[in-house]
Amino acid sequence: MWITDGPAVLMDSAEAGAELNVEYPGGGLPVQAGISLPPGRWRVRAVHTEADEENWIGQERTEPRRPRRPDPRLDRLTCDFAGHDGT
């Protein structure tokens, strides 16, 4: 779970977050993309696949985390189990 207080930044994982605004010796800044996220709790799913040593891809998906609702079946199962001894 990832908890945010607002917008985030997508960046190349080869860069340190503290260096996003530091210019390269040859000029230019690391590539970054601002993402508008509302504050909240997020579930992050990620996958990394390699075809060979030179070809690979990493993908991440962010989904809102919804609070779990109690499952009413669990209450019924607990009651059924409690009464299983015949009482």
Backbone as ProteinMPNN parsed JSONL, in Angstrom:
{"seq_chain_A": "MWITDGPAVLMDSAEAGAELNVEYPGGGLPVQAGISLPPGRWRVRAVHTEADEENWIGQERTEPRRPRRPDPRLDRLTCDFAGHDGT", "coords_chain_A": {"N_chain_A": [[0.847, -1.168, 0.0], [0.458, 2.24, -0.754], [0.6, 5.404, 0.551], [-0.486, 8.585, -0.18], [-0.101, 12.163, -0.127], [-0.857, 13.79, -2.072], [-0.083, 15.031, -5.407], [2.237, 13.141, -7.533], [5.451, 12.068, -8.89], [6.553, 10.612, -11.854], [9.456, 8.861, -12.764], [12.678, 7.96, -14.145], [14.01, 4.993, -12.95], [16.721, 4.851, -12.634], [17.637, 7.217, -11.724], [18.274, 9.189, -8.842], [15.844, 10.323, -6.579], [16.339, 12.767, -5.282], [17.942, 14.006, -7.11], [16.545, 14.906, -9.296], [16.242, 17.524, -10.187], [18.776, 18.282, -10.819], [21.137, 19.276, -13.105], [22.487, 17.407, -15.874], [25.988, 16.686, -16.521], [26.578, 17.154, -19.242], [24.497, 18.752, -19.932], [20.943, 19.377, -19.755], [18.094, 17.937, -18.041], [17.062, 15.204, -15.881], [14.46, 13.09, -17.127], [11.09, 13.498, -16.256], [7.726, 13.083, -15.107], [4.878, 14.69, -14.032], [2.229, 13.509, -12.015], [-1.133, 13.689, -11.41], [-2.536, 12.966, -8.511], [-5.106, 12.317, -6.215], [-5.059, 12.842, -2.647], [-4.662, 9.919, -0.663], [-5.057, 6.325, -0.176], [-3.3, 3.854, -1.91], [-3.123, 0.967, -3.95], [-0.404, -0.749, -5.238], [0.656, -2.375, -8.094], [3.121, -4.321, -9.662], [5.271, -5.372, -12.343], [8.008, -7.07, -13.82], [9.676, -7.92, -16.672], [11.914, -9.813, -18.62], [13.207, -10.18, -21.854], [15.677, -10.763, -22.902], [19.157, -10.073, -22.167], [19.345, -7.416, -22.974], [16.819, -6.431, -23.506], [14.042, -5.459, -21.828], [11.202, -4.837, -19.698], [9.476, -2.844, -17.367], [6.582, -2.439, -15.482], [4.15, -0.541, -13.766], [1.192, -0.342, -11.863], [-1.268, 1.668, -10.467], [-3.846, 1.642, -8.154], [-6.845, 2.819, -6.607], [-7.128, 2.233, -3.135], [-9.561, 0.499, -1.583], [-11.497, 0.517, 1.375], [-11.867, -2.484, 3.19], [-14.904, -4.234, 3.44], [-16.653, -5.762, 6.103], [-17.231, -9.249, 5.855], [-20.332, -10.596, 5.735], [-20.829, -13.321, 5.738], [-18.89, -14.459, 7.31], [-19.707, -13.932, 9.937], [-21.998, -15.531, 10.086], [-20.839, -18.065, 9.672], [-19.238, -18.245, 11.933], [-21.175, -18.273, 13.949], [-22.589, -20.603, 13.214], [-20.547, -22.455, 13.578], [-20.079, -22.186, 16.302], [-22.397, -23.27, 17.304], [-22.205, -25.901, 16.618], [-21.768, -28.053, 18.298], [-24.154, -29.013, 19.079], [-25.563, -27.555, 20.89]], "CA_chain_A": [[0.0, 0.0, 0.0], [1.18, 3.507, -0.856], [-0.238, 6.493, 1.05], [-0.019, 9.856, -0.737], [-0.752, 13.387, 0.332], [-1.153, 14.583, -3.261], [0.561, 14.676, -6.672], [3.465, 12.344, -7.522], [6.305, 12.25, -10.06], [7.119, 9.423, -12.476], [10.84, 9.15, -13.149], [13.508, 6.811, -14.467], [14.504, 4.425, -11.693], [18.179, 4.997, -12.565], [17.915, 8.518, -11.107], [17.892, 9.372, -7.444], [14.791, 11.333, -6.477], [16.904, 14.055, -4.877], [18.712, 14.567, -8.216], [15.673, 15.18, -10.447], [16.418, 18.897, -10.655], [20.208, 18.521, -10.994], [21.465, 19.181, -14.527], [23.544, 16.484, -16.275], [27.216, 17.394, -16.899], [26.497, 17.566, -20.651], [23.3, 19.574, -20.095], [19.648, 18.701, -19.673], [17.637, 17.402, -16.75], [16.413, 13.896, -15.963], [13.06, 13.107, -17.565], [10.118, 13.249, -15.196], [6.351, 13.418, -15.473], [3.997, 14.896, -12.888], [0.982, 12.745, -12.018], [-2.121, 14.267, -10.498], [-3.205, 11.963, -7.675], [-5.701, 12.865, -4.998], [-4.55, 12.196, -1.438], [-5.365, 8.69, -0.313], [-4.344, 5.053, -0.09], [-3.217, 3.255, -3.239], [-2.519, -0.356, -4.112], [0.535, -0.703, -6.355], [0.999, -3.662, -8.687], [4.274, -4.139, -10.53], [5.795, -6.551, -13.034], [9.267, -6.848, -14.532], [9.878, -9.043, -17.581], [13.108, -9.712, -19.46], [13.272, -11.053, -23.029], [17.087, -11.14, -22.894], [19.941, -9.137, -21.352], [19.221, -6.035, -23.447], [15.419, -6.052, -23.705], [13.216, -5.716, -20.657], [10.187, -3.823, -19.424], [8.898, -2.807, -16.035], [5.311, -1.72, -15.517], [3.495, -0.395, -12.474], [-0.212, 0.091, -11.933], [-1.724, 2.207, -9.188], [-5.304, 1.594, -8.028], [-7.309, 3.283, -5.287], [-7.341, 1.177, -2.139], [-10.877, 0.639, -0.964], [-11.565, -0.172, 2.671], [-12.575, -3.767, 3.149], [-16.132, -4.339, 4.218], [-16.756, -7.065, 6.764], [-17.982, -10.255, 5.108], [-21.388, -11.104, 6.627], [-20.776, -14.784, 5.793], [-18.022, -14.861, 8.415], [-20.519, -13.926, 11.152], [-22.861, -16.708, 10.033], [-20.005, -19.241, 9.868], [-18.826, -18.27, 13.33], [-22.346, -18.698, 14.726], [-22.828, -22.007, 12.905], [-19.481, -23.242, 14.207], [-20.299, -22.166, 17.75], [-23.53, -24.144, 17.631], [-21.97, -27.198, 16.02], [-21.725, -29.119, 19.301], [-25.521, -29.444, 19.383], [-26.227, -26.693, 21.878]], "C_chain_A": [[0.896, 1.236, 0.0], [0.226, 4.607, -0.412], [0.339, 7.803, 0.529], [-0.757, 11.024, -0.1], [-1.066, 14.305, -0.848], [-0.351, 14.116, -4.458], [1.883, 13.922, -6.492], [4.256, 12.637, -8.798], [6.766, 10.885, -10.555], [8.514, 9.782, -12.952], [11.54, 7.852, -13.508], [14.106, 6.286, -13.167], [16.02, 4.504, -11.56], [18.575, 6.308, -11.898], [17.505, 8.508, -9.647], [16.858, 10.489, -7.376], [15.312, 12.71, -6.115], [17.646, 14.749, -6.014], [17.855, 14.914, -9.433], [15.852, 16.589, -11.009], [17.888, 19.289, -10.799], [20.555, 18.277, -12.463], [22.597, 18.176, -14.757], [24.787, 17.286, -16.647], [27.189, 17.896, -18.347], [25.283, 18.432, -20.952], [22.031, 18.737, -20.049], [19.363, 18.146, -18.287], [17.075, 16.002, -16.935], [14.937, 14.043, -16.351], [12.167, 12.762, -16.379], [8.745, 13.687, -15.668], [5.518, 13.546, -14.207], [2.702, 14.124, -13.067], [0.057, 13.342, -10.975], [-2.857, 13.147, -9.77], [-3.871, 12.665, -6.505], [-5.078, 12.178, -3.782], [-5.338, 10.922, -1.148], [-4.445, 7.494, -0.221], [-4.437, 4.365, -1.448], [-2.588, 1.873, -3.167], [-1.637, -0.281, -5.354], [0.829, -2.129, -6.798], [2.148, -3.425, -9.654], [4.689, -5.471, -11.15], [7.082, -6.145, -13.747], [9.519, -8.092, -15.364], [11.099, -8.786, -18.444], [13.01, -10.699, -20.613], [14.69, -11.606, -23.173], [17.845, -10.076, -22.1], [19.734, -7.675, -21.738], [17.784, -5.538, -23.554], [14.583, -6.46, -22.501], [12.204, -4.586, -20.506], [9.743, -3.956, -17.973], [7.621, -1.985, -16.11], [4.722, -1.684, -14.111], [2.082, 0.123, -12.68], [-0.627, 0.527, -10.532], [-3.246, 2.224, -9.182], [-5.709, 2.125, -6.666], [-7.536, 2.089, -4.36], [-8.674, 1.434, -1.472], [-10.863, -0.078, 0.388], [-12.331, -1.482, 2.527], [-13.827, -3.705, 4.001], [-16.15, -5.695, 4.902], [-17.62, -8.006, 5.932], [-19.051, -10.835, 6.032], [-21.394, -12.624, 6.719], [-19.908, -15.251, 6.948], [-18.787, -14.884, 9.732], [-21.381, -15.18, 11.216], [-22.042, -17.974, 10.284], [-19.551, -19.358, 11.317], [-19.983, -18.749, 14.196], [-22.644, -20.165, 14.481], [-21.801, -22.899, 13.591], [-19.693, -23.301, 15.714], [-21.423, -23.099, 18.152], [-23.357, -25.562, 17.134], [-22.0, -28.348, 17.039], [-23.125, -29.552, 19.742], [-26.22, -28.574, 20.384], [-26.885, -25.528, 21.187]], "O_chain_A": [[1.938, 1.275, 0.655], [-0.869, 4.721, -0.964], [1.509, 8.106, 0.761], [-1.876, 10.888, 0.394], [-1.486, 15.447, -0.663], [0.028, 12.948, -4.535], [2.552, 14.037, -5.465], [3.789, 13.364, -9.675], [7.304, 10.089, -9.785], [8.736, 10.872, -13.48], [11.043, 6.767, -13.205], [14.648, 7.056, -12.374], [16.555, 4.249, -10.481], [19.74, 6.488, -11.543], [16.509, 7.89, -9.27], [17.0, 11.502, -8.06], [14.784, 13.717, -6.588], [17.953, 15.937, -5.917], [18.399, 15.19, -10.502], [15.628, 16.809, -12.2], [18.215, 20.472, -10.89], [20.296, 17.199, -12.997], [23.537, 18.088, -13.967], [24.671, 18.445, -17.047], [27.73, 18.963, -18.637], [25.061, 18.807, -22.103], [22.062, 17.528, -20.281], [20.266, 17.922, -17.481], [16.653, 15.648, -18.036], [14.265, 14.995, -15.954], [12.459, 11.85, -15.605], [8.621, 14.559, -16.528], [5.458, 12.617, -13.402], [2.142, 14.093, -14.163], [0.42, 13.482, -9.807], [-3.701, 12.465, -10.352], [-3.259, 13.523, -5.869], [-4.617, 11.042, -3.888], [-6.548, 10.869, -1.369], [-3.222, 7.626, -0.191], [-5.505, 4.3, -2.056], [-1.64, 1.645, -2.417], [-2.074, 0.194, -6.402], [1.202, -2.981, -5.991], [2.15, -2.435, -10.387], [4.491, -6.539, -10.571], [7.217, -5.014, -14.215], [9.571, -9.198, -14.828], [11.298, -7.677, -18.941], [12.765, -11.888, -20.41], [14.879, -12.772, -23.523], [17.22, -9.258, -21.426], [19.931, -6.786, -20.909], [17.559, -4.335, -23.681], [14.437, -7.644, -22.197], [12.34, -3.522, -21.111], [9.652, -5.059, -17.435], [7.599, -0.934, -16.75], [4.787, -2.662, -13.367], [1.825, 0.931, -13.572], [-0.367, -0.162, -9.547], [-3.866, 2.76, -10.1], [-5.006, 1.911, -5.679], [-8.075, 1.062, -4.773], [-8.879, 2.483, -0.863], [-10.281, -1.154, 0.519], [-13.331, -1.552, 1.813], [-13.818, -3.197, 5.123], [-15.7, -6.682, 4.32], [-18.632, -7.589, 5.369], [-18.717, -11.5, 7.013], [-21.917, -13.171, 7.69], [-20.15, -16.318, 7.512], [-18.55, -15.759, 10.564], [-21.486, -15.818, 12.263], [-22.481, -18.859, 11.017], [-19.489, -20.46, 11.862], [-19.776, -19.562, 15.097], [-22.925, -20.904, 15.425], [-22.136, -23.959, 14.119], [-19.507, -24.35, 16.33], [-21.393, -23.663, 19.246], [-24.292, -26.357, 17.224], [-22.236, -29.497, 16.664], [-23.27, -30.357, 20.662], [-27.38, -28.83, 20.707], [-27.497, -24.686, 21.844]]}, "name": "protein", "num_of_chains": 1, "seq": "MWITDGPAVLMDSAEAGAELNVEYPGGGLPVQAGISLPPGRWRVRAVHTEADEENWIGQERTEPRRPRRPDPRLDRLTCDFAGHDGT"}
